[in-house]
Amino acid sequence: MEEKITNASMQNKSWRLGDSGEKHVGEFRASCLQPVDENDIRLNPIHIGRERLLALEEGIERRYLKPPLGVPPNPKNEGTPEVKESPKGLQIWREAVSKSETAAQLAMCTYMLETAVAWDKSIMKAYCQFCHSGDHEEKLLLCDGCDKGYHTHCFKPPMNNIPDGDWYCYECVNKFSDSSQRHCLVCGGTEGRTLVHCSVCPRAYHTGCITPNLAKVPRNKWVCPACTNKSPRGRRGRTKKVSESNNSSVSATTNVSTEVMDTLDDSQGVVSPATTSKKERVNKKGSPVSFPVLPSRDSSLVVPVMQPVQKEQKDLQSCKSIISELEVHEDAWPFLLPVNTRQFPTYKKIIKKPMDLSAIKKKLDDNLYKTREEYCEDLRLMFNNCETFNEDDSPVGKAGHNLRSFFETKWNEHFPPT
């Protein structure tokens, strides 16, 4: 893991692999054996591992540690002095490492640290957000907030000097700014009628700064290229397919023109003959066209169908809010990722249905939960698994009880018992 951190350039400037990575050439003794006498100089490998693991954690830059071992960066606090107090989750982890006496305990602490490292922010994966190239690494400037890369010569005007200290891109500045004013991502300007705001993310561009340039300012809501590439494909196709099926069913009954069908789609099934022209109300032979009688938006036939769907969507949004709070909780570190069964081979024999926060979040994102009760069952299954496999007074057991209490409180806030 020391080499992995070094290769990813996630270490502090003062930390070197040779400082804590030197090999001990002395003779080791089993950790379960006590020294024979005062002259027994054999080393305990667990104690050596504890020292190196704590030294490795000290050598990792704080911005590469995710909660609960780290604190998410906030450009709003750039001018304020740094708080030297470590997060509570990190304090608990350090205490667990210092008290480790067996290889299994030390392996568990190593696994916790590895899962808390933001490997996706490695400099090896950085590329320029403007030209999308990873070349000219010496001119690639990394944001201290989001770790996205920007070539200094891609800014307008080009940035000649690399700023000292922490540097935040204009996207992060826009995201954490208290005012509604946004900076252009390329030139940093905040004024001008040609500054267009993305309706999805905090980005903003001048029409002449974005590549390719915009001919004019869009009248309606505008989405930047980055958000366009992230949007899931096929959603528009599914909508089109549904609208086509609606059109075909209506046209089978009447010979309504294409413009009338567009009006039908926009108004969710409400068509009035007064909204169509006289020419459209008469077919080729001159006979009047009879319009189908469809339920209005306020009809009682629509309300029972739409209300449960909207209620379920609102409930699942609350579920996403709850799991976001759980992930940054100080006691969430044992539940962020699945249990490593290689380190704990008996886990599969005891726990028949494993569950963790990453699996629950993925099911939420994929819309696999139909009701909030299914989501709640998975979370309580995760806590029950923890209680079954771990002792109540162990660090993982205590974290499970604390996180369960936090979850039940949040659940009752969003969904009060009736």
N, C-alpha and C positions, 0 to 999 in steps of 0.2 A: 504493500500500500504506500510505503514511502516513495518508491520509484514512480508509482502511478501519480502521486501528487506532484512530484518534480516534473515529470513529462508533461503534465497538464498546465504547468506554470501557475500553480495555485498557492505556492509557498510565499512567506514573507521574504523581504530582501535580506533580512538578517539570518534566516534559517538556511542551512545547507545540509545536504544528505550526509556528508561526512561527519557532521557534528554529532548526530545521534545514530547514524547508521554504521558506525565502526563495529567490526565483528569482535566479539569477546572470545579470546583464545584460551581463557581459563577453563578449568574443568568444572562441569556442572554436576549438580546432585538433583535427585528427584525432589519435586516440590513437596511431596508428602513426607519426606524424611527430615529429621532435625539434625543440626550439626553434631558431629561426633564429640568434639571438644572445642576449646577456644582456638586451637590451631587449625581447625577445619576451614579452609579458605574456598571451598567449592561454592559456586554461585547457584542461586535459585533462579531458574529460567523464568518463572512467573514474575518475580520482582524485576528482572531485566526487561521483560515485556511490558510491564506497567510503566516503567520509566520512559521507554521508547514511545509508547502509545500516547502518554501525556505530552511528551516533547513534540510529537507529530501534530497533535491537536493545537498546541501553542504556535506551531509553525505555519498553520493554514491561515490564509487571509480571511478576516471575518466576513467579508462580502460573499465568500464562497460557501458559507455555512447556512443551511436552511433551518427554519424553526423546527423543533424547539431548541436546538443547540445554538442557533444563530438568530439574528434580528434582521428583518427585511430592511433594506436601505430606504431612506426618504430624503430626496433632495431639499425638502423644506427645512430640514435641520442642518443644512450644510454650514451655515454661519454660526451655529451654536456649538459650544464645546461638547466633545464626545463624553458619553457616560461610560465610565470605566467599569461599572458593575456588570458582571456577566449575567446572562439570562438564567433563570432558575433551573431550566432544563439542563443547561450546561453544568451548573453547579452540582446537580444530582448525578450527572454522568461522571464527572471528575471524582466524586466521592465513591461511586461504584467501582471505578477503575482502581482507586487507591486501596480499596478493601478486597480486591479480587485475590483469591488464594488458589484457584484451580484454573486449568486451561479452559474449561467450559465457560466460566465467568468472564475470563479475559476475551474469549472469542465472541461472546455476546456483546461486550463493550465495543470491540472492533467493528462488529456488524452494525451497531448503532451509529458509530461515527461515519462509516462508509455510506450508509443510507442518508445521512444528513448533509453530505457533500453535494453541491450542485454541479454534477459532472457535465451537464449540458452547457455550462458557462465556460468550459475550457477554452483557452486561447487557441487551441488546435482546431476548433470548430468555428472560429470567428471569421467573418467576411464583411466586406463593405456593404452597408445598407443602400448605398446610392448606385454603385456600379456592379454590385453582386460578385465581386472578384476577391479572392483571398491572396492575391499577389501583393508585393511591396509591403511585407509585414512590418518593416521598420517605420512606415508611414501610417500604419493602421492604429487608430486611436480608439480605445475601448471605454465605453461609458461605465462609470462606477455604480450606476444604479441598475441597469438592465444588461450590462456586459455585451451590448451590441457594438459592432465595429464600424468605424467611419474613416475613410482615407482623408488625410488632411488636405490633399489637393482636390478633393471632390466637393468641398464646401465652396460657396460663393460669397465673398472672394475666398481664395484658398487660404488655409490656416498655415502660416509660416512657422510659428513657434508652438511647441507642445506645451499646454498649460501645466503649471506646477500644482501638486496636490490633487484632490479629487476633482473629476470633471464629469458633468452630467450632460447628456445629449438633450436637444430641445424637446424631444418626445417626452422624456422624463420630467423636464421642467414644466411642460404643458399639463402633464398628468397630475403633478402634485401642487400646481399653482392654485392659490386661493381665488384669483380673479378669473373671469371668463376670457381674458385676453390670451391669445395663442401666438406662439412664435413659429415662423416658417422653419421647417426642418432643415433646409439647405442654407439659407442666408441668416436666419435668426431674426428677421424683421417681424414687427408686429403691426405695421401700418400698411395701408394701400388697399384700394378697392379690388385688387386682383388676388387677395389672400382668400383661399377657399379652405374650409374646415371639413375634415372627414366626419361623417355623421356616426361612425362606429367607434373609432379610436381617437386618441388625443392629437393625432398628426394634423399638420396644416402646411400648405404649400402656396407659394405664389404661382400663378399660371405660367410664368416664364422660368421658374426654378425646377418644376417637376419634369421628369423625363418619362415619356415624351411630353412636350409642352402642350398646354391646353389653349385652344383658339380663343375661348371666351369663358367667362365665369358661369358655371352651371346655375340654372334657375332653381332646380329642385334639389333634393338632398343628394350629396355627392359622396362616394365611397372611394378611398384611396386605393392604389394598386395593391398594396400589401394586404389590405382587408379583402379585396376582391379575390386574390389568390387563396386566401384562407377559407372563403365561403364554401360550404359543401356543394359539390356538383350533384345535379339531378333533382334538386328541389324545384327549380323552375320547370323542369321537364315533367315532374309529377303533377304540378299545378296545371300545366298545359293539358296533360292527359285527362285530368278531371274535368276541365272546362270543355274539352272536346266531347267528352261523353255526355255532358249536360246539353251541349249544342245539338248533338245528334238525336238525343231523346226528344227535344222540343221540336226540331225540324221535321221529325217523323210525323208530328201531329199537324204542323202548320208550315207554310212556305214563307217564313220570316226571313228578312234580309240579314246580311252580316252585321250591319250597323245596329240593328235591333238586338241581335244576339250579344253584342258587346255591352249594350245597355243592360241586358238581362244579367250578365255576369257581374257587372259593377254594382248593381243594386240588389244582388243576392236573391234574384227571382221575382222582383217587383217590376212588372212591365205595364205601362199605361199607353193606350192608343194615342193619347194627346201628345206623347213625346216623340212620335214618329211622324214623318211627312205624309201628305196625302198620297203621293206616288207609292210609298211603301205599304200603305194600307190596301192597295188594290193590286191584284195579281195581273198576269199578262192578259187574261180574258176580260178584265174589268170588274170581276166580282169581288166583293169585300172579303178581307181575310179575317177569320175569327181567331182572336187571341186566347191562349190558354188561361184558365183561372188558376193562379198560383197563390199560395199563402203569403201574406205580407210579413214584414219583419216582426211586427208586434203580435202575430198570430199565436194562439195557444199551442198550435202544432209544432212550432219551432222551439219554444222555450224549454220544454222538457228535454229536448235533444241537446241543446247548446249549453244549458246550465251545468250539467255534470262535467262536461268536457272542460269548460272554463275553470270550474272548481278544482278539478284534478291537476290542471296545469299550474294553477296558483299554489296548490299544495306542494307540488314537486319543486317549484321555485323556492319555497320555504325550506324544503329538504336540502337543496343546494346551498342555501345560506347557512344551514346548520352544519353541514359537513365542512364548509370553508372555515367556520369557527373551530371545529374539532381539530382540523389539520394544524392550526397554529397554536393549539393549546400546549402548555408546557409539559403535560403528561401524555402527549400523543405519540412520543417517539417509538414505543414498541409496536404501534398499530399502523404506521405509515405504509409499510410494504409487507408482502407475505413473509411468513416465518421461513427461514432458511432450513430446509429439512436435511441438508447435508451436515450442518452443524448440530442439529437436534433430530437424529434419525428416529427417535421414538414418538415424534410429534404426530406422524401419520397414523400410528397405531392407536393413539389416544383420541385424537381429534378427527372425526370422520368427515366433517364439513368445514374446512378452514374458511376464514373470512377476514378481510382487512379493509382499511379505508380506501386504498387505491382501487380495489375491486368494486367497492360500493360506488365510488365516484365515477368509475368507467360505466357502470350500469346506469347511473343517472344520466351521463352524457349521451349514452346510446338509447335513452328512452325505453329501457327494459322494465322499469317499474311502472305498473299501471295505477297503483294506489300508494298512498303514503304508508299504509300498514305494511306493505311488502318491504319498503325501505326500512321501517322501524324494526322489522323482524331480523333483517340482516345485521343491523347494528347491535341489537341485543344478542344475536348469535355470536358476534365477535367478542363481546364482553363475557358471555358464558364460557366460550372457549378459553379465554384468558384465565378465568376463575378455576376452570377444570385442570389446566395444565400447570399453573403456577401457584406457589404458596401465597397466602394472603399477606405475609410480612415481607415478601421479597420485593425488590424494586419494581419489577414488572407487575406484580400483583397489586401493589399500592397504586401504581399509575393507572391500572385498569379500574380500580374502585373509584378513584378521583375522576377519571374521564367519564365513567358511567354516570356518576352523580351530576357532572356538568351537562351531559347529554340530556338526562331526564329533565333537568331544569329548563334547558332551551326548548325541549319538545313541548313541555307544558306551557311555555310562553307563546309559542307559535300555534299550538293546538290545545287550547284550554279544555280540560275534561268537562263534559256536560253532565 
